[in-house]
Amino acid sequence: MTELLQRAIAEIQQLPAEEQDAIAARILAELEDERRWAAQFAATTDEQWAHMAEEVHRDIENGDIISLDDVFPPPTSKG
């Protein structure tokens, strides 16, 4: 076990049982989600990746995308 994980567990152990269980449930759900994503990525074929890339290129060509700067505008500097 890493030092960081040991520190986190030590902090969690100081919490009431209900909060410990809530954190444990979130961690377990996150681990399961990561397993599912890893399995999905591993099962994706080169043909499927190529198809997804084609769709992205088509969306770009058609202008059917939104710039990340429009979604998450960069901070403006105040001078």
Buried (B, 14 or more C-beta within 10 A) or exposed (E): EEEEEEEBEEEEEEEEEEEBEEBEEEEEEEEEEEEEEEEEEEEEEEEEEEEEEEEEEEEEEEEEEEEEEEEEEEEEEEE
